[in-house]
Every structure is written in structure tokens, then in C-alpha cells.
Amino acid sequence: MEPTIPEGSYILGLRIHGELQCGDIVIFRLGGRNLVKRIAAVLGDVVYVDENTFNIRINNILKGATKIIEVPERHFYMLGDYPAESFDSRYWDNPFIHEDNILARLFTK
């Protein structure tokens, strides 16, 4: 999540109160690990992915898109803030995180 959260930073997550939305940074479980990413797309959003370049667009057609997916109910599409170095939804076998796997929303001031 660099540059937003520099390597070695301590973070504080709050149990979720209210709805999660695009732009929220969350802590979640994936493959037995806790990860921190930003919610990029929510229910009903359409994600266009070019799997050759890993460029994405949300709700905006991407010429050359090789994959077009819609975010299902109770799921989120996650991206890191430094896309060139982020292992995020673009690369996962299942690109969505179920809401039950979200542990907390990151506390920011």
C-alpha cells in the first residue's frame, strides 16, 4: 500500500460500522494471511481488465480488455495504491473478497 502506508508502518484497524465503500482501505484475510488494500469496486460495478498489461478500469470501457467482470453481492474488488508492485485482485484466481473475510477498516485521520 505504499506510498499511502510506508513499509514498516504500524496501522490501526477499526471494526466495521456502517457500509464499506470504494476508497476505503481495509484489512482482510486471503490465503491464511492478513492483507491491506483499497476497495476499488463494489456490488454492481463492472471491472474491465487487460490481462496483458494488467491495466484496469471500473465502470468505464477499456479498449483491449481481455476480461470483463461484475462485482457480486457481498464482495469487493481490491487494489493496492502502488499498482506496479501490488499483488491484488488483478492477479488472484478469484478476484473478489467476500465481506466475511474483511476484518477491519483502516483508521486514518
DASULCOR-V630565 format. One record per residue. N is the residue number from 0. NEAR is the number of other C-alpha atoms within 12 Angstrom. Layout:
{{N,NEAR} {N,NEAR}}
This chain:
{{0,29} {1,19} {2,15} {3,17} {4,21} {5,12} {6,11} {7,9} {8,12} {9,12} {10,22} {11,18} {12,22} {13,19} {14,17} {15,22} {16,12} {17,10} {18,18} {19,29} {20,24} {21,22} {22,22} {23,31} {24,35} {25,38} {26,33} {27,33} {28,20} {29,26} {30,12} {31,8} {32,12} {33,16} {34,30} {35,39} {36,38} {37,36} {38,38} {39,35} {40,36} {41,31} {42,27} {43,17} {44,26} {45,25} {46,36} {47,29} {48,29} {49,21} {50,20} {51,13} {52,18} {53,26} {54,24} {55,33} {56,27} {57,27} {58,20} {59,15} {60,20} {61,21} {62,16} {63,17} {64,22} {65,20} {66,23} {67,24} {68,29} {69,23} {70,28} {71,21} {72,17} {73,20} {74,29} {75,41} {76,46} {77,43} {78,39} {79,30} {80,24} {81,17} {82,23} {83,17} {84,15} {85,22} {86,22} {87,32} {88,35} {89,33} {90,25} {91,18} {92,12} {93,19} {94,28} {95,35} {96,37} {97,24} {98,28} {99,17} {100,24} {101,35} {102,27} {103,29} {104,31} {105,30} {106,18} {107,15} {108,5}}
